Amino acid sequence: MTSETIGRPEVVSGERPSPNEVARMARDLIAYLLDSVMPCKTSGATAGSELTFVVRTCMEWVIDRLNGHPSPEGVERIRVAAAGWAHEGIPIDTVLHIVHEGFKAGIEMLLSRSLPRTNSDAVAAAFTALELLRSVTATIGKAYVRECKSVAAQHHSAIHTLTSALLGGHATSAMARECGIRIAEEYFVLAVSVPAHPDESRPAVDGRVVARRKLRRLQAALAHLFGDQALALLSVDGGTVLVATTLCRDDELLGVVETLSEAARVPITAAVVVAGPDEVSAAADRAHELLDTAAHLGLEPGLYRFTDLALQHQLNRPGLGRDVLADKLAVLDEHPDLLETLEIFIANDLSRQKAARRLRVHANTVDYRLRRIGQLTGFDPGDARGLWQLRSALVARADGVRPPRTAASVGIRTPA
């Protein structure tokens, strides 16, 4: 059933109000909205000519439709008004609340001139009002969302430009002003590794779609944490994030990484270096090298700093020293049980009892294997110098292919 099948009431005594009457009713309705509905006397386009036009147009639409005239015109101007409200940052729920309250008050104002003569007239009036409200709401909603997407795209482009400039070492104050983003005095430079979500490998779903959703959740979490102040270049596999040191404390960074992990629904690993704007480029390189070290060692997800991985980072630097260290354990490649025992022994604070429980063997078996390691490698795990050599060799030969190691297994303090 539609309003056309019911008939239309002549709620204005069969006559269209004069332009002056429509203008007066529009002014009265705007005054009501400003005084009773709009929060904090919202200014700008909402309280200016655009609002006046929208109110008057809607009122004329209702009058025309109630009197059986054709569908209204002027939709484009309403789209422009809605786009202006979105650009000003007026929340969509506020806009729609004003629209509904305006329709309610406007209909009451019009019906006060002449009540519907029959029940069917009243029903027709209600259907007409709902039809027009739906049309106006849809028009405003679509225009608002389109403008928000446009603004977001422009802001994303500005962030991308400034972040790329900082990482490239050629950011300037003029560029920052053009982007509308202030350059901070100091940044936490975060190198971020984002693993694949389990659903990305499921044959029943499109892995690329899953990966993009993961990235959007990650970006949304950054926006929730830091608004539009976090600078990031991210892909589905990770990237670089610059967070001004005024936005959070150093001891809050681990919580930030955990929040991002929860949002992405995957365990994220990050490495952080602090740098001024002129040092961001070099700091990003160091942070990613540190992240590579954590990945090379197969460490657990979390946040790492150079204070956590300085030695391991140095031992993993390509060169003759690393090759020599790695070769020290080559003899154990034919004895995987001995290599596993050495790793677990170190990971459990050099405790034979704990290692035995982990390996599900007798403590005497652990003693035997440790002695055998000393005989084969020439370095006694029970001797401080020998243990140092063996631990360094484990770090140097870490290849990231084995199961993830604990921080303790390669002599790393757990991130805090």
Number of C-alpha atoms within 10 A of each C-alpha: 6 10 20 11 8 15 16 21 24 19 22 18 13 11 11 15 15 9 11 9 11 19 18 13 19 24 15 15 22 22 13 15 19 18 12 11 17 19 12 8 13 13 12 13 16 21 16 12 12 19 19 17 17 22 24 21 20 24 22 19 21 24 23 16 20 24 20 15 11 9 10 15 11 12 16 11 14 22 22 16 22 29 22 19 24 23 15 13 10 15 11 16 9 12 19 15 13 17 19 15 17 20 22 13 14 23 17 12 16 18 14 12 11 14 16 20 11 10 10 15 20 18 17 22 26 14 19 22 22 14 16 18 18 13 14 20 16 13 16 25 19 14 22 25 15 16 20 17 13 14 14 12 12 13 16 16 13 19 22 17 17 26 24 17 17 22 22 15 15 13 19 15 11 9 17 18 12 12 18 13 17 13 20 14 12 18 25 25 31 28 28 24 23 24 17 18 17 12 15 17 13 11 8 8 11 12 17 13 12 19 21 14 14 23 20 17 18 24 19 16 19 23 14 10 16 15 11 13 18 18 26 22 16 19 17 20 14 19 17 24 22 27 22 23 17 11 14 14 10 12 9 10 18 16 14 16 22 18 17 22 20 15 19 25 17 17 19 22 24 28 29 27 22 21 20 18 21 17 17 25 20 14 23 27 16 18 24 22 17 27 27 19 25 26 19 21 28 20 22 17 21 20 25 26 17 16 10 19 21 13 14 22 20 15 22 25 14 10 9 9 13 18 16 13 21 20 15 20 20 15 12 16 10 9 11 10 12 19 20 12 22 23 20 24 24 21 20 17 13 17 14 21 17 16 23 20 11 13 17 10 12 13 17 12 15 21 16 11 17 22 16 15 23 17 11 15 18 13 21 20 23 13 11 11 11 16 18 15 19 27 18 21 22 25 24 28 21 19 14 16 10 10 9 14 18 20 19 17 22 25 20 18 14 13 14 12
